[in-house]
Structure formats: structure tokens, C-alpha cells
């Protein structure tokens, strides 16, 4: 508990109350602080649920308000979206989420190596490469390059192009710095989840258009999810904050 700061002024006493928010803690600290017992329940600390519960699209799950004080990092959201696409792509040949037999594990391993090689050769990206001391080399800049080359990403991974583009739109919206139309955003996110869960074969790559359009700051779909800016902060400030957050995250991990 931090003590209040009191500063005498000509008009009286200025009292300052300090509140510490642990928004940059890692998963282990977060789980310990929230009493989360299972590392397999990635969203248990917010919702108290497992991934199977999130497949129930017709149900509404309220979050635990107290857990939001640990923050929800948009940088980590980018990385988790990216890693989810990779993990789907590795398992496309076996059409299963878990590789149980030795043959299935070999196929998944070979597919992973092939995809890693293609990303390195075509985009110069090192993906899912373990780094001694912590995690992998899946940094924010790697993820941004991945979602800026959606057609190439779809071709290399074999994951549906529309699905990858929809993930990109969601990321653009939440990191834009603008106010989001909540109803439109929820509907768009719901349809994206529905595409993944209910499609007859959501992981198959769709046909790619040969024509290439000039890139824009935000796609038309993203702009439809946004409301006019009413605060002083713009998208460029938000992007800069995220880059600074990424540098701070990498430096803290390397120092550990």
C-alpha cells in the first residue's frame, strides 16, 4: 500500500493517491495473483473457462472485473493470433488438433519445418524458433510482417485467406487508437470465430487473386468498425506505444 502524497499549495493541500497496476507481469505471476490453478486454461484468470467453453458460440460469458487490472496487451494479442494460425497450419495434414501417434507427430514436425523454411526463404522471417532463456522468436515485428503479407501467409500455411484477413481486421481495429463500434466489432469477431469453428474445412487455403492492390493504412472493413475519434490520441500514437511496449517486453525477457 503506497502512502498518499500531500503537497501544500496557496489554495490548500493537494492530495495525490497512487495506485500500482501490474500490467506487464508474465503468465506465471498473473496466475499466482489470480489464483489460477491450471496453465491449460489460458483465459481462466479472466473468465474462469477453458478453450472448450469458448467453442459454445451461443453462450455469453461474463468476465471477472478484478482480473482486468492486469491489463490486456494488444502486442500479445497479435502474437497469440499469429501463433494460433501457425499451430493450425502444422496440423492440417492430419486434420486433428492433437498429434497422438508417432506417425502423426512426425508429420506435424515435418510440416512445421517446411513452413518455417518457406517463411525464412520468402519473407526472411524466423517463426516459432526457440530462444534460450525464454519462449520463441515470435516478436511483434515478425507478426506485423505476417499480417501485412496475408496472401503469402495463406499460401505458406495453407490456412484460409479470408480467416487470416479477418484476424488482421480485428487487430487493426483494437490497435487503431480510435473508438470502436462495439456492436459491429462483436458481430465481426463472432463471424470470424464461426468461420473457424463451423466451416466444413476452415483450414484449407482459399483461391488467391493474382491482382495486387496498393496497401492502405486501414482496410475498408476496419474503417467500418471504427467510430470518429473524439480524444486527442490518434492511431499513430497508439502504434508508437505498442512498439515501445514490445521493446520493453523483449528487454525484460532477455534480462531475466
NULO-236837 format. One record per residue: x, y, z of N, C-alpha, C, O in turn. Coordinates in steps of 0.1 Angstrom, whole numbers. Atoms other than C-alpha are relative to their C-alpha. Last residue first. Layout:
N
[[X, Y, Z], [X, Y, Z], [X, Y, Z], [X, Y, Z]]
...
END
This chain:
256
[[3, 11, -9], [156, -125, -170], [8, -12, -3], [7, -22, 3]]
[[-7, -2, -12], [173, -96, -188], [-2, -11, 10], [6, -14, 19]]
[[-14, 3, 2], [162, -110, -221], [8, 2, 13], [18, -6, 15]]
[[-2, 15, 1], [126, -111, -210], [14, -4, -1], [19, -14, 5]]
[[2, 6, -13], [127, -75, -197], [2, -15, -1], [7, -21, 9]]
[[-11, -3, -9], [143, -62, -229], [-2, -7, 14], [8, -12, 19]]
[[-12, 8, 4], [118, -80, -251], [12, 2, 9], [19, -7, 13]]
[[3, 14, -2], [88, -66, -232], [12, -9, -3], [16, -18, 5]]
[[-1, 2, -14], [102, -31, -231], [-2, -15, 4], [5, -20, 13]]
[[-14, -1, -4], [108, -32, -268], [2, -3, 15], [11, -10, 19]]
[[-7, 12, 5], [73, -45, -274], [14, 0, 4], [20, -10, 8]]
[[4, 12, -9], [57, -19, -252], [8, -12, -4], [12, -20, 4]]
[[-7, -2, -12], [76, 9, -271], [-3, -12, 10], [6, -16, 17]]
[[-14, 3, 4], [62, -5, -304], [9, 1, 13], [18, -7, 15]]
[[-1, 14, 1], [27, -6, -289], [15, -4, -3], [20, -14, 3]]
[[1, 6, -13], [30, 30, -277], [2, -15, 0], [9, -21, 8]]
[[-12, -3, -6], [41, 41, -312], [1, -6, 14], [11, -12, 18]]
[[-10, 9, 6], [12, 23, -328], [13, 2, 7], [20, -8, 9]]
[[2, 14, -5], [-12, 40, -303], [10, -9, -6], [15, -18, 2]]
[[-4, 1, -14], [3, 74, -310], [-2, -14, 5], [7, -19, 13]]
[[-15, 0, 0], [0, 68, -348], [6, 0, 14], [16, -7, 17]]
[[-5, 14, 3], [-36, 58, -344], [15, 0, 1], [21, -11, 5]]
[[3, 6, 13], [-46, 90, -327], [6, -13, -2], [13, -18, 7]]
[[-9, 10, 5], [-48, 103, -291], [-4, -6, -13], [-16, -9, -15]]
[[-12, -6, 7], [-65, 136, -286], [9, -10, -6], [16, -8, -15]]
[[-11, -3, -9], [-99, 120, -280], [12, 6, -7], [12, 6, -19]]
[[5, -11, -9], [-131, 121, -300], [11, 4, 10], [9, 14, 16]]
[[-9, -2, -11], [-120, 99, -330], [-5, 12, 8], [-8, 23, 2]]
[[-9, -12, 1], [-149, 90, -353], [7, 2, 13], [2, 0, 24]]
[[8, -13, -2], [-162, 55, -347], [9, 11, -1], [21, 10, 1]]
[[-5, -11, -8], [-144, 24, -361], [-10, 11, 1], [-18, 14, -9]]
[[1, 4, -15], [-157, -10, -372], [3, 12, 9], [1, 11, 21]]
[[14, 1, -3], [-164, 2, -408], [-2, -4, 15], [-13, -2, 20]]
[[6, -13, -2], [-129, 15, -410], [-14, -1, 3], [-20, 8, 10]]
[[-4, -6, -13], [-115, -20, -404], [-7, 13, 2], [-12, 16, 13]]
[[7, 8, -10], [-135, -35, -433], [3, 6, 14], [-6, 7, 23]]
[[14, -5, -1], [-123, -7, -456], [-8, -7, 11], [-16, -1, 17]]
[[9, 5, 10], [-87, -17, -447], [-14, 6, 1], [-17, 11, 12]]
[[10, 9, -6], [-65, 6, -427], [-9, -5, -11], [-12, 2, -21]]
[[-2, 0, -15], [-33, 24, -436], [-9, -9, 7], [-5, -17, 16]]
[[5, -11, -6], [-37, 13, -473], [2, 0, 16], [5, -11, 21]]
[[4, 1, -14], [-18, -12, -494], [-5, 14, 6], [0, 24, 1]]
[[-9, -9, -7], [-18, -9, -532], [-5, 0, 15], [-17, 2, 18]]
[[4, -14, -2], [-38, -38, -546], [10, 7, 9], [17, 1, 17]]
[[-5, -5, -13], [-23, -70, -560], [-4, 15, 1], [-2, 23, -8]]
[[-2, -14, -1], [-40, -89, -588], [3, 5, 13], [-2, -1, 23]]
[[-14, -3, 6], [-34, -126, -589], [2, 15, 1], [14, 19, 2]]
[[1, -9, 11], [-63, -134, -565], [14, 4, -5], [23, 7, 3]]
[[-6, -13, -1], [-57, -163, -543], [-2, 8, -12], [0, 3, -23]]
[[-7, -4, 12], [-80, -193, -540], [5, 14, 2], [-1, 23, 8]]
[[9, -4, 10], [-88, -203, -504], [8, 4, -12], [20, 6, -12]]
[[-3, -13, 6], [-64, -222, -482], [-10, 3, -11], [-12, -6, -20]]
[[-5, 1, 14], [-79, -251, -463], [1, 14, -6], [-7, 23, -4]]
[[-14, -2, 1], [-81, -246, -426], [5, 0, -14], [17, 3, -16]]
[[-5, -14, -1], [-118, -239, -423], [15, 2, -2], [19, 14, -3]]
[[-15, 2, 0], [-129, -273, -437], [6, 14, 1], [11, 19, -9]]
[[-2, 14, 2], [-167, -277, -432], [15, -3, -1], [20, -14, 3]]
[[-3, 3, 14], [-168, -243, -416], [3, -14, -2], [9, -21, 7]]
[[11, 6, 6], [-183, -242, -381], [2, -3, -15], [-6, -10, -21]]
[[6, 12, -6], [-154, -235, -359], [-10, -8, -8], [-11, -20, -6]]
[[-10, 9, -5], [-131, -211, -378], [-6, -13, 5], [-2, -24, 1]]
[[-7, 5, 12], [-158, -193, -398], [10, -11, 4], [12, -21, -3]]
[[9, 9, 6], [-179, -190, -366], [7, -6, -13], [5, -18, -15]]
[[0, 12, -8], [-150, -174, -348], [-8, -11, -7], [-5, -23, -7]]
[[-13, 5, 2], [-147, -148, -376], [2, -14, 8], [7, -23, 3]]
[[0, 6, 13], [-185, -143, -376], [14, -6, -3], [15, -17, -10]]
[[8, 12, -1], [-184, -137, -338], [1, -7, -14], [2, -19, -14]]
[[-8, 10, -7], [-155, -112, -342], [-8, -14, 1], [-2, -24, 0]]
[[-11, 4, 9], [-174, -93, -368], [8, -11, 6], [12, -20, 0]]
[[6, 8, 11], [-206, -92, -347], [11, -5, -10], [10, -17, -14]]
[[4, 13, -5], [-187, -81, -316], [-5, -9, -11], [-2, -21, -12]]
[[-12, 8, -3], [-169, -54, -335], [-4, -14, 5], [2, -24, 0]]
[[-6, 4, 13], [-201, -41, -351], [12, -9, 3], [14, -19, -4]]
[[9, 10, 6], [-218, -40, -317], [5, -5, -13], [5, -18, -15]]
[[-1, 13, -7], [-188, -23, -300], [-9, -11, -7], [-5, -22, -8]]
[[14, 3, -1], [-183, 4, -326], [-2, -14, 6], [1, -24, -1]]
[[6, 11, 8], [-147, 10, -318], [-15, -1, 2], [-20, 1, 13]]
[[11, 7, -7], [-132, 43, -306], [-6, -10, -10], [-9, -7, -21]]
[[13, -6, 2], [-99, 51, -324], [-11, -7, 9], [-8, -19, 13]]
[[0, -12, -8], [-64, 43, -313], [-13, 7, -1], [-15, 17, 5]]
[[1, -12, 8], [-61, 18, -342], [1, 13, 8], [5, 23, 3]]
[[-12, -8, -2], [-48, -11, -321], [0, 13, -8], [10, 20, -9]]
[[-3, -2, -14], [-82, -28, -315], [13, 8, 2], [15, 13, 13]]
[[10, -7, -7], [-94, -22, -351], [4, 3, 15], [3, 14, 20]]
[[-1, -14, 4], [-62, -32, -369], [-10, 8, 8], [-7, 20, 12]]
[[-12, -6, -5], [-61, -64, -349], [1, 14, -3], [5, 22, 5]]
[[2, -1, -15], [-97, -73, -357], [12, 6, 7], [10, 15, 16]]
[[9, -11, -2], [-90, -65, -394], [-3, 2, 15], [-3, 13, 20]]
[[-7, -13, 2], [-59, -87, -394], [-9, 12, 2], [-5, 21, 9]]
[[-9, -2, -12], [-78, -116, -379], [7, 13, -1], [8, 20, 9]]
[[9, -4, -11], [-104, -112, -407], [7, 2, 13], [4, 11, 21]]
[[3, -14, 2], [-76, -113, -433], [-10, 5, 11], [-8, 17, 15]]
[[-12, -8, -4], [-63, -145, -418], [-3, 14, -2], [1, 22, 7]]
[[-1, 1, -14], [-98, -161, -420], [12, 8, 5], [11, 16, 15]]
[[10, -9, -6], [-104, -149, -455], [2, 0, 15], [0, 11, 21]]
[[-4, -14, 1], [-71, -165, -466], [-10, 10, 6], [-5, 20, 12]]
[[9, -8, 8], [-79, -199, -452], [3, 15, -1], [6, 21, 10]]
[[11, -5, -8], [-48, -215, -437], [-9, 9, -9], [-3, 17, -17]]
[[12, 8, 4], [-25, -234, -460], [-12, 4, 7], [-22, -3, 5]]
[[6, 8, -11], [5, -220, -441], [-11, -9, -4], [-14, -20, 2]]
[[-10, 8, -7], [27, -209, -470], [-7, -9, 11], [-3, -20, 12]]
[[-5, 10, 9], [-2, -198, -493], [10, -9, 8], [10, -21, 6]]
[[10, 11, 3], [-21, -181, -465], [6, -11, -9], [3, -23, -6]]
[[1, 8, -12], [10, -162, -453], [-10, -11, -2], [-8, -22, 3]]
[[-12, 9, -1], [18, -151, -489], [-2, -9, 13], [2, -21, 13]]
[[1, 10, 10], [-18, -138, -493], [12, -10, 1], [11, -22, -1]]
[[11, 10, -3], [-18, -121, -459], [0, -11, -11], [-2, -23, -8]]
[[-1, 9, 12], [15, -103, -464], [-10, -11, 2], [-6, -23, 2]]
[[-1, -9, 11], [9, -74, -439], [1, -7, -13], [0, -1, -24]]
[[13, -5, 3], [-3, -99, -413], [0, 11, -11], [-11, 14, -16]]
[[9, 11, 3], [30, -118, -413], [-14, 5, -5], [-19, 1, -15]]
[[-4, 4, 14], [51, -86, -414], [-9, -11, -4], [-14, -11, -16]]
[[5, -10, 9], [32, -74, -383], [3, -3, -14], [-5, 0, -23]]
[[14, 1, 2], [38, -107, -366], [-6, 10, -9], [-15, 7, -17]]
[[3, 12, 8], [75, -107, -371], [-15, -1, -3], [-19, -4, -15]]
[[-3, -3, 14], [77, -71, -359], [-2, -11, -9], [-6, -10, -21]]
[[11, -8, 6], [58, -81, -327], [3, 4, -14], [-6, 4, -23]]
[[0, -13, -5], [83, -109, -319], [-12, 8, -7], [-17, 3, -17]]
[[12, -6, 5], [78, -146, -324], [-2, 14, 6], [-10, 16, 15]]
[[-4, -13, 7], [115, -155, -317], [-13, 6, -6], [-11, 14, -16]]
[[-4, 2, 13], [104, -182, -291], [4, 14, -6], [3, 24, 1]]
[[9, 1, 11], [99, -186, -254], [6, -2, -14], [15, -11, -16]]
[[14, -3, 0], [126, -177, -229], [-6, -3, -14], [0, -1, -24]]
[[3, -10, -11], [161, -184, -218], [-15, 4, 1], [-20, 6, 11]]
[[-5, 5, -13], [174, -200, -250], [-3, 11, 11], [1, 22, 9]]
[[-11, -8, -5], [153, -189, -279], [4, -4, 14], [-5, -4, 23]]
[[-2, -2, -15], [130, -214, -296], [13, 9, 2], [23, 8, -5]]
[[-14, 4, -3], [123, -207, -333], [2, 2, 15], [2, 13, 19]]
[[0, 12, -9], [85, -205, -339], [14, -6, 3], [15, -18, 5]]
[[12, 2, -7], [90, -182, -369], [1, -12, 9], [6, -23, 5]]
[[-2, 12, -8], [122, -168, -383], [-12, -2, 9], [-14, 6, 18]]
[[5, 0, -14], [112, -144, -410], [3, -13, 6], [2, -24, 0]]
[[-11, -2, -9], [131, -136, -442], [-4, 0, 15], [2, 7, 23]]
[[2, -13, -7], [99, -133, -462], [11, 3, 10], [11, 14, 16]]
[[8, -10, 7], [103, -159, -489], [-1, 13, 7], [-2, 23, 0]]
[[-4, -2, 14], [132, -181, -477], [-7, 11, -7], [-2, 19, -15]]
[[-13, -5, 0], [126, -178, -439], [5, 4, -15], [11, 14, -17]]
[[0, -13, -5], [89, -182, -442], [14, 7, 0], [15, 19, -3]]
[[7, -9, 10], [93, -211, -465], [-1, 14, 5], [2, 23, -3]]
[[-9, -2, 10], [118, -228, -441], [-6, 9, -11], [1, 18, -16]]
[[-11, -9, -6], [95, -224, -411], [10, 3, -11], [14, 15, -13]]
[[6, -14, -1], [66, -239, -431], [10, 10, 5], [11, 21, 0]]
[[2, -4, 14], [87, -270, -441], [-5, 15, 0], [-1, 23, -8]]
[[-13, -4, 5], [100, -274, -405], [-2, 5, -14], [5, 15, -18]]
[[-5, -12, -6], [64, -273, -392], [14, 4, -6], [16, 16, -8]]
[[7, -11, 6], [52, -298, -418], [5, 13, 7], [6, 23, 0]]
[[-5, -3, 13], [80, -322, -408], [-7, 12, -7], [-1, 20, -13]]
[[-13, -5, -1], [71, -320, -371], [6, 4, -14], [12, 14, -16]]
[[1, -14, -6], [34, -324, -377], [14, 6, 0], [15, 18, -3]]
[[6, -8, 10], [40, -355, -399], [-1, 15, 4], [3, 24, -4]]
[[-10, -2, 10], [64, -370, -373], [-5, 9, -11], [2, 18, -16]]
[[-10, -9, -5], [39, -364, -345], [11, 3, -11], [16, 14, -12]]
[[6, -13, 0], [12, -381, -366], [9, 11, 5], [10, 22, -1]]
[[1, -4, 14], [34, -411, -372], [-6, 14, -1], [-1, 22, -9]]
[[-13, -4, 4], [43, -413, -335], [0, 4, -15], [7, 14, -18]]
[[-8, 11, 4], [6, -414, -326], [14, 6, -4], [15, 17, -7]]
[[-1, 10, -10], [-11, -386, -306], [10, -11, -4], [19, -15, 4]]
[[-7, 12, 7], [-10, -355, -327], [4, -10, 11], [12, -7, 20]]
[[-11, 6, -8], [-35, -331, -311], [5, -12, -8], [-2, -21, -13]]
[[-7, -10, -8], [-57, -307, -331], [12, -5, 8], [22, 1, 10]]
[[2, 2, -14], [-65, -332, -358], [7, 11, 8], [17, 16, 3]]
[[14, -4, -3], [-68, -329, -396], [-4, -3, 15], [-15, -7, 18]]
[[6, 11, -8], [-35, -349, -400], [-15, 3, 4], [-22, -5, 9]]
[[-1, 14, 7], [-22, -328, -429], [-6, -11, 8], [-10, -21, 2]]
[[9, 2, 11], [-36, -295, -414], [1, -14, -7], [-9, -20, -10]]
[[8, 12, -2], [-18, -299, -381], [-10, -3, -12], [-18, -12, -11]]
[[-8, 12, -3], [11, -276, -386], [-8, -13, -1], [-3, -23, -4]]
[[-6, 4, 13], [-12, -250, -402], [9, -12, 2], [9, -21, -7]]
[[10, 6, 9], [-34, -248, -371], [7, -5, -13], [4, -16, -17]]
[[3, 13, -6], [-4, -242, -349], [-11, -7, -8], [-11, -19, -8]]
[[-11, 9, 2], [8, -214, -372], [-3, -14, 5], [-1, -24, -1]]
[[0, 4, 15], [-25, -197, -373], [11, -10, -2], [9, -20, -10]]
[[12, 9, 3], [-28, -198, -335], [0, -4, -14], [-3, -16, -17]]
[[-4, 13, -4], [8, -184, -332], [-12, -10, -2], [-9, -22, -5]]
[[-10, 6, 9], [-1, -154, -352], [3, -14, 3], [3, -23, -5]]
[[7, 3, 13], [-33, -147, -332], [10, -7, -10], [6, -16, -16]]
[[9, 12, -2], [-13, -151, -300], [-8, -3, -12], [-9, -15, -16]]
[[-8, 12, 0], [14, -127, -312], [-8, -13, 2], [-5, -23, -5]]
[[-6, 2, 13], [-10, -100, -321], [7, -13, -1], [6, -21, -10]]
[[11, 5, 8], [-29, -104, -288], [5, -3, -15], [1, -13, -20]]
[[2, 14, -3], [4, -101, -270], [-11, -6, -8], [-11, -18, -12]]
[[-12, 6, 6], [10, -67, -286], [-1, -15, 2], [1, -23, -8]]
[[3, 2, 14], [-26, -57, -278], [12, -6, -7], [10, -13, -17]]
[[-10, -6, 9], [-18, -63, -241], [-4, -3, -15], [-6, -14, -19]]
[[2, 9, 12], [-49, -69, -219], [9, 6, -11], [5, 15, -18]]
[[-1, -5, 14], [-42, -53, -185], [-2, -11, -10], [-1, -23, -8]]
[[-13, 4, 5], [-35, -68, -151], [2, 4, -14], [12, 1, -20]]
[[-10, -9, -4], [-64, -47, -137], [14, -4, -4], [24, 4, -4]]
[[-4, -9, 10], [-87, -67, -158], [10, 10, 4], [16, 17, -5]]
[[-12, 5, 7], [-87, -95, -132], [5, 9, -12], [16, 8, -16]]
[[-13, -2, -7], [-109, -76, -109], [12, -4, -8], [23, 1, -6]]
[[-5, -14, 1], [-137, -74, -135], [13, 2, 7], [21, 10, 2]]
[[-2, -4, -14], [-141, -112, -138], [6, 14, 0], [18, 16, -3]]
[[-14, 0, -5], [-155, -116, -173], [0, 3, 15], [-10, 8, 20]]
[[-4, -13, -6], [-191, -125, -182], [15, -2, 5], [18, -12, 10]]
[[-8, 2, -12], [-195, -155, -206], [4, 14, 6], [12, 20, -1]]
[[-7, -13, -3], [-223, -153, -232], [7, -2, 14], [0, -6, 23]]
[[0, -4, -14], [-234, -186, -247], [8, 13, 2], [17, 15, -6]]
[[13, -6, -4], [-245, -192, -283], [0, 5, 14], [-9, 11, 19]]
[[2, -13, 5], [-209, -196, -295], [-13, 6, 4], [-14, 19, 5]]
[[14, -1, -1], [-200, -226, -274], [-4, 14, -4], [-5, 23, 5]]
[[6, 6, 12], [-165, -231, -287], [-15, 1, 0], [-21, -1, -10]]
[[1, -11, 9], [-153, -207, -259], [-5, -5, -14], [-8, 3, -23]]
[[11, -8, -2], [-161, -234, -234], [-2, 11, -10], [-13, 15, -13]]
[[13, 7, 4], [-138, -258, -250], [-12, 8, 3], [-21, 8, -5]]
[[2, -2, 15], [-109, -233, -247], [-13, -7, -5], [-19, -2, -14]]
[[-10, 7, 9], [-113, -234, -209], [-3, 3, -14], [-13, 9, -18]]
[[4, 9, 10], [-132, -210, -186], [12, -7, -7], [23, -2, -6]]
[[2, 13, -8], [-128, -190, -154], [-4, -11, -9], [-11, -20, -5]]
[[13, 5, 1], [-134, -158, -175], [-3, -13, 9], [-14, -16, 12]]
[[10, -11, 4], [-105, -135, -169], [-14, -6, 1], [-23, 1, 6]]
[[-1, -12, -9], [-80, -157, -150], [-9, 11, -3], [-12, 19, 6]]
[[6, 2, -13], [-93, -188, -167], [1, 12, 9], [-9, 15, 16]]
[[9, -12, -3], [-85, -174, -202], [-7, -2, 14], [-16, 5, 17]]
[[-6, -13, 4], [-54, -196, -209], [-9, 12, 4], [-3, 23, 7]]
[[11, -9, 2], [-68, -226, -191], [5, 14, -2], [6, 22, 8]]
[[7, 3, 12], [-40, -251, -197], [-12, 9, -3], [-17, 10, -14]]
[[-6, -8, 11], [-18, -234, -171], [-7, -3, -13], [-4, 4, -23]]
[[-4, 8, 12], [-42, -247, -145], [6, 9, -10], [0, 19, -14]]
[[-7, 12, -3], [-45, -233, -109], [5, -8, -12], [14, -16, -11]]
[[2, 9, 11], [-54, -197, -114], [8, -12, 2], [20, -11, 3]]
[[4, 13, -5], [-54, -180, -80], [-4, -10, -11], [-11, -19, -9]]
[[15, 2, 2], [-55, -145, -95], [-5, -14, 5], [-17, -17, 4]]
[[7, -12, -7], [-20, -134, -82], [-16, -2, -1], [-23, 3, 7]]
[[-1, 0, -15], [-5, -168, -89], [-8, 11, 6], [-14, 8, 17]]
[[8, 11, -5], [-19, -169, -125], [1, -1, 15], [-9, -5, 22]]
[[15, -3, 1], [-7, -134, -132], [-8, -12, 6], [-18, -9, 13]]
[[4, -9, -10], [28, -142, -119], [-15, 3, 0], [-21, 4, 11]]
[[-2, 7, -13], [31, -173, -140], [-4, 9, 11], [-11, 5, 21]]
[[11, 9, -3], [16, -156, -171], [1, -7, 14], [-9, -8, 20]]
[[1, 11, 9], [41, -127, -172], [-11, -9, 5], [-18, -7, 16]]
[[-4, 12, -6], [36, -93, -155], [-2, -12, -10], [-10, -11, -19]]
[[-11, 6, 8], [35, -62, -176], [5, -13, 7], [16, -17, 4]]
[[5, 3, 14], [1, -47, -164], [11, -7, -9], [8, -10, -20]]
[[-10, 9, 6], [7, -48, -127], [-4, -5, -14], [-9, -16, -15]]
[[7, 10, 9], [-13, -17, -118], [11, -9, -6], [20, -4, -13]]
[[-9, 8, 8], [0, 3, -88], [-8, -10, -8], [-15, -18, -2]]
[[5, 14, 2], [-23, 30, -75], [9, -7, -9], [12, -2, -20]]
[[-7, 8, 9], [-11, 63, -60], [-6, -14, -1], [-8, -20, 9]]
[[1, 14, -4], [-33, 89, -43], [6, -9, -11], [3, -7, -23]]
[[-2, 9, 11], [-22, 125, -46], [-1, -14, 5], [7, -18, 14]]
[[-2, 14, -4], [-35, 151, -22], [0, -9, -12], [-8, -8, -21]]
[[3, 9, 11], [-31, 188, -30], [4, -14, 4], [15, -17, 8]]
[[-9, 12, 0], [-34, 209, 2], [-4, -9, -12], [-16, -13, -13]]
[[3, 11, -10], [-49, 244, 2], [10, -11, -2], [22, -8, -4]]
[[14, 2, -2], [-52, 273, -23], [-4, -11, 10], [-16, -14, 11]]
[[6, -12, -5], [-17, 285, -20], [-15, -1, 3], [-21, 5, 11]]
[[1, -10, 10], [-4, 250, -22], [-6, 12, 5], [-11, 12, 17]]
[[6, -12, -3], [8, 223, 2], [0, 10, -11], [11, 12, -18]]
[[-8, -12, 4], [16, 190, -14], [-8, 12, 4], [-18, 15, -1]]
[[7, -12, -3], [3, 157, 2], [9, 12, -3], [20, 13, 2]]
[[-10, -12, 0], [14, 124, -12], [-8, 12, 2], [-19, 15, -5]]
[[5, -12, 8], [-7, 94, -2], [11, 11, 1], [17, 13, 11]]
[[5, -12, -8], [12, 64, 11], [-4, 11, -9], [2, 13, -20]]
[[-8, -12, 1], [15, 33, -11], [-6, 11, 8], [-18, 13, 8]]
[[9, -12, 0], [0, 0, 0], [9, 12, 0], [17, 14, 9]]
END
